[in-house]
Amino acid sequence: MSTEALTHVHPSRRAVLKAAALATVAAPLFGARAAFAAEEYVIGIASGQTGGLAPFDQPSLAGFRFAIDEINAGGGFAGKYPAKLIIKETRSDTAQTVQAVQELVQDGVQFVITPADGDPTMAAGQITQPAGIPTMTFAGTAPILTSVGDFVFGSYPADNQQMLVLATYALELGYKRAYLLKSPDAAYTLKGPEYFAEVFKAGGGEIVGEGMFTMNQPDFSAEVTKIKGLSPAPDVIMTCAWEPDLPAFLKQLRAAGVTIPVMGADVCDTPTVRALGEIVEGLVHTSGGFAEPGDKHDAFNKAFKAATGVEPDTNYYVNAYDMAYMIDNAIRAAGSTDPKAVRDALANLENVPGAMSAYTFKGTDRMPLRSVALARIENGQKVLIERITPDAAALPKP
Amino acid sequence: MAGWLRPRELRGYERAASTAIALCAGAAVAAVLAILLFGANGERIVTLAAIYVVCAAGLMTFSGNTGIVSFGHAGFVGIGAYTSAILSMPAGMQKTVLPLLPPALAGWELPLPGALAAAAVAGGAVGFLTGIPIARLKGSAGSIASLGLLIIVYTVLSGARDFTRGNQTFYGVPRATTAELAVAVALAAIVVAAFFKESRTGLFARAQRDNEPAAVAVGIQPVAARLAAWTLSAAMCAVGGALLAHFLGAFSPRTFYFDLTFNLVAMVIFGGMSGVTGAVAGVVGITAILEVLRQFETGLAIGPITTPPILGIGSLGLGLGILAMLMLRPRGLTGGREAMVPLPRIVRGATVEPATAMVRAAVGLSVEALSKRYAGIVAVDGVTCRIEGARITGLIGPNGAGKTTLVNLITGHAAPTSGSIRLGDEPIGGAAPVAIARRGIARTFQNIRVFDSLSVLDNVAVAALATGASRRQAYAIAARELDNLDLGRLADESAGALAYGPRRRVEIARALAMRPSILMLDEPAAGMNPAETEDLRARLAVIAAARGVAVLLIDHDLPFVMGLSHDVLVLDRGRIIATGRPEEIQADPKVVEAYIGAPLGAVPIG
C-alpha cells in the first residue's frame, strides 16, 4: 500500500475508524460482548477471592490457573483450543455471583466455574442450566448442588461419599456406639454427621447421642458433660466441626478426662489442625487426597511450589488442577467444544486418572466418584491409613 | 414564578409529592440511561439497585424517622424472601426442595404479584409483633434490640428446616424479577416512604426523635409512632426480600444476615439517613462505586495502558468510601435534605378557617392538699390552690421550693403521694403525661424544646394533630397561631435555625395549638433582654384575656411576674406561704424573708 493511500483516508472511512477506535476502548466499560478468537475455549470463573469463601476459592483459582498455563503450553484443550479465562470476583456474595454469572453467560463463555459453596453454585446453576452451559463448582461438596440440573457438576468428593468411607472404617474398627456432634449453622456440619449416622446404623452400629453446637461459640462444657455422663460410653465421637470450634471442643473434651477417639471430616486436613498437639493425637479424618512421595499429587505440589513459590498446603490447589484436566478430557472425548457434547462427555468420564485421585462421573448424579483418603494424625503429622473409592450404590441419599 | 410554589414554600403532603416526583423522575431516567448505555449488564445493575432501593426506603422509614439505627431489617428481608419463595414455588419442585412442608403451605404456586403481597403481609405481621417490645426502646437500646432480632430471625430460619431447608441452600425459586418490575416496586416504595414521612404518624415519629419530652407534652405517644414506623418498614423490607429471592433463585439464611445488614446500613448512612433522597442516593452512589471498581478487578484496557488485575478492589473501595463519608460528611451525601421540584400553586387549595374555638373548655385547675414525698424528702407539702380561666396566676418561690415538682405533678410526670388535682371536675392526679396533654393542659419548658428539624409550621401543626384535629384543621390552626405571634413569615423555616426569641414564640404557639384550658409557662422570659421580655409580657396578657385560658406562670424575674399576674402563689419548702394580688405579696414580710435578705424595692405594678 502506498503512503498516499494510507494518509488520504476517505472522510467517511475516517469517521468509521474513529468510531471503531472509541468502541474498542469503551467496550470493556460497556460490557459489550468480547471478541474471541475463533478457536479459543472460554471459561468464565465466578469466584469469591475475598470474603468467607476466600480460603477455598483463592487456592482453587491458583491451582486452576497453573493447570491452564500447562494446558496452553501444550496448545490448549485437546491440543488445539487455547484456553481463555474470564474471572469475576463475587466477594462471597450470592447476589454478586448471580450478576457475575449472568455477565459471563452474556459474554458467551463455554464453561462456567462457580465458588466452593452450595448457595452461589445453585444460584448460578439456575442461570447456566437453561442456557445450556456446563458448570462446575470449585470444591463445593454438598451433594444436592447438582440437583439444579444436568449441566451442573461437582469436582471434589461429596460429603456423603466421604462419610460413607468414614463410617465404614469406623465399623471395621469394631466401633458399635457413636456420638454425633452437629451444628445447624451450616449444611456441612449438619448433614455430614447425618450421612455418617445413616451408614453407621445400616452397618449395625448405634447412635447413642447427638449434640448441637453453635458455630463460633466456643463453650462446649454442656456437650462435654453430656458425653461424660453417657453410660456405657460411646466408642467414637464424630463431628464435621472446623476451626475454631474443633480445637475448642477437643481441648475441653480432653481436659475433662474423656479419652474417647474422635473422627472428623476433610476440614481437619490443614496444617493448623495438625499443629494442635496432644489433643489431636489419634484423630482420624477423611480427605479428598493424600500426597505420597513420588505420586502425581506430590509431583503437582513440587511443580506448583517451584512455579509460584507458594506451598500448596490444602487439597484445593490440586483439586482445581484436576478440574482443568476434567474439562480437557471431556473436550477430547467429545471431539468438539459444543456445550451439549462437552456436558455429555463429562458426564460419561470413567476412571480417569487425576493428580489428587482418579474420578468417575458415569453413573453418578454428577458428583464425581473419587477415592477418599483416611488419615490419622500422629505426632503432628498426617499418616495415611488407606484410600477407598466408595461404592456408588451404598451412598446415603442427599 | 407566579403560578408555582417554590420547594422551600411547600408544606406537608406537598413536600411528599414534590420529593416523590423528583426522585421517581430521576430514578426512572437513571434506569433508562443505564439500560441504554450498558445493555443487558445495565438491566442487571438496575434490577439489583432497584431491589436495594426498596429495602433502603424501608429501613429509612424506620431509622430515618425515629433516629434509631436498626440492624434487624435484613431479617425482614429474609422473612419476605422465604415467604414469597415458599408460596410461589412450583408444586413439582416443592416435593424435592421442601418434602416436609405442611400441606397448608404447599402448592400455592402464587404468581409474583401475589407472592409480593404475601411477603408484605408476613413482614408486616412479624414487624408488628416484634415492634411491640422494640418500640418501647430508645436510642442505642433500640439498635441493640434490633441486632438481637436479626440473630433471632436467622436462628429461626435456620431451625425451621421443614419450611426453609435450614442452612441448606433453598433453591428452585422462579427467577421472575424483571428490571421493569423491580423499578416499578422501587418507585412505589419511594412514594410510600415520602408520604409516610409527612403523614401524621411520620410527623409524630420525627417530633419524638427530635425531642421526646416535648413530643409527650403536646400529646404524642412516642411508642405508638415508633411502632407504626417499624411495622411499615418491616413490610417494605419484606417486599424487597421477595424481589431479591426471585432475583437470586437460590439462597440460605446467611444471605439475610450480617453482610446484607452491613450493605443496607452502609447505603443508608452513605446517602443520609433521615431522608428518602438519602436512601436512594446511598444505593445509587454505592452501586456506582462498586460497578466502576469491578471494571478494574480483571484489569482494564484504557487506550495503551492496561491496569493490573486487583481482585478485591470492590470490597476495598466500598470500605474506603464509607470511611471517607463518615469522616467528611457524617450526615451523609444529602445530609437528610430532600430533592424537590416546584409544584403548581393550585395543589395548595383554599385556606380553611379553623372551625374549632381557641380553647376547648374554660375550666380551671384545682389542687387540694397535694403532697409529694420522695423517700424522706417532702417536695410538695399539702398545697391547695386554684388557677382560674382568663387569669394569669404567677407561681414564685426560692430555688428548691418545689415549683418544678408541682408542675411535674400537674403534667403527670410525677404521681401524687396524697391529695388531688382536678381539671374542672375531672380528677387527673396520676394520669399519664400524654393523657393530660390531650385533656387540655399545655406547657412550655424552661430550656426551649422545639422540634429542630421540623419547620415552624410543622412544629405547631403537630401539636394540633396530636390533640385531635384533622389534617386540614391542624394546619389551619397552626397558621392562625403563627399569625397571632407574628411568626407567619417564618412558617417554612426550620425551627432549629431560629433565634432565641422566635423559638420561644414557636413553643408558645405550639402550646396554644393544643387548644388548652390550662397553659403552664416555665420561666418563659429566661435569657431574654428587657425589650424581648416586655414584648412577651404584652403578648401573654392578650392571650389570657382573649382566649379565656388559665395561665400558670413560673418565673424568677419578679418584676415580670408581678407585672403580668392577676394572682400570685408563693411556694417555700413545699408549702404555700402566701397567695394574693401582686401588691399584697410584695408587702408580705414572710415572702421577703423567704427570699434571702434583699427587699423587693419599688416595682411597677402593671
Contacts between the chains, C-beta under 8 A, distances in Angstrom:
chain1	res1	chain2	res2	distance
A	25	B	301	7.3
A	25	B	302	6.7
A	25	B	303	5.9
A	28	B	295	6.5
A	28	B	300	5.7
A	28	B	301	6.1
A	29	B	295	6.1
A	29	B	300	7.7
A	30	B	37	6.6
A	30	B	38	5.7
A	30	B	39	7.1
A	30	B	41	7.6
A	31	B	38	5.9
A	31	B	39	6.8
A	31	B	40	7.9
A	31	B	41	3.9
A	32	B	39	7.4
A	49	B	311	4.2
A	49	B	312	5.8
A	50	B	311	7.2
A	50	B	312	4.2
A	50	B	314	7.8
A	50	B	315	5.0
A	51	B	259	7.9
A	51	B	315	7.2
A	86	B	298	7.2
A	87	B	297	7.9
A	87	B	298	5.6
A	87	B	309	7.6
A	87	B	311	7.4
A	88	B	294	7.8
A	88	B	297	7.2
A	88	B	298	7.2
A	89	B	294	7.5
A	89	B	297	5.1
A	89	B	311	4.7
A	89	B	312	6.5
A	89	B	314	6.3
A	91	B	312	8.0
A	91	B	314	5.9
A	91	B	315	5.5
A	93	B	259	6.4
A	94	B	248	5.6
A	94	B	250	7.2
A	94	B	251	5.9
A	94	B	255	5.6
A	95	B	48	6.2
A	95	B	244	7.2
A	95	B	247	7.2
A	95	B	248	6.1
A	95	B	255	7.9
A	98	B	247	6.8
A	98	B	248	5.6
A	98	B	249	7.1
A	99	B	44	5.4
A	99	B	45	7.6
A	99	B	48	6.5
A	102	B	40	7.7
A	102	B	44	5.5
A	103	B	41	6.1
A	103	B	44	7.3
A	106	B	40	5.3
A	106	B	41	6.9
A	118	B	168	7.0
A	118	B	169	4.3
A	118	B	252	7.7
A	119	B	169	4.8
A	119	B	250	6.0
A	119	B	251	6.2
A	119	B	252	5.2
A	119	B	254	7.3
A	119	B	255	6.9
A	120	B	250	8.0
A	122	B	169	4.8
A	122	B	171	4.3
A	122	B	249	7.7
A	122	B	250	4.0
A	123	B	171	7.4
A	123	B	248	5.2
A	123	B	249	5.2
A	123	B	250	3.9
A	123	B	251	7.2
A	125	B	171	7.9
A	125	B	250	7.7
A	126	B	171	6.9
A	126	B	172	7.6
A	126	B	173	8.0
A	126	B	175	6.1
A	126	B	249	3.9
A	126	B	250	6.1
A	127	B	175	7.6
A	127	B	249	7.4
A	142	B	168	7.1
A	142	B	169	7.2
A	144	B	168	6.9
A	144	B	169	7.2
A	145	B	169	7.1
A	147	B	96	6.7
A	147	B	171	7.8
A	148	B	171	6.1
A	148	B	172	7.8
A	148	B	250	7.7
A	184	B	158	5.4
A	184	B	159	6.3
A	184	B	161	7.8
A	184	B	166	5.8
A	184	B	167	6.1
A	185	B	158	6.6
A	185	B	167	6.0
A	186	B	167	5.4
A	187	B	166	7.7
A	187	B	167	5.4
A	187	B	168	4.4
A	187	B	169	7.2
A	187	B	252	7.9
A	190	B	166	6.7
A	190	B	167	6.4
A	190	B	168	7.8
A	191	B	168	7.1
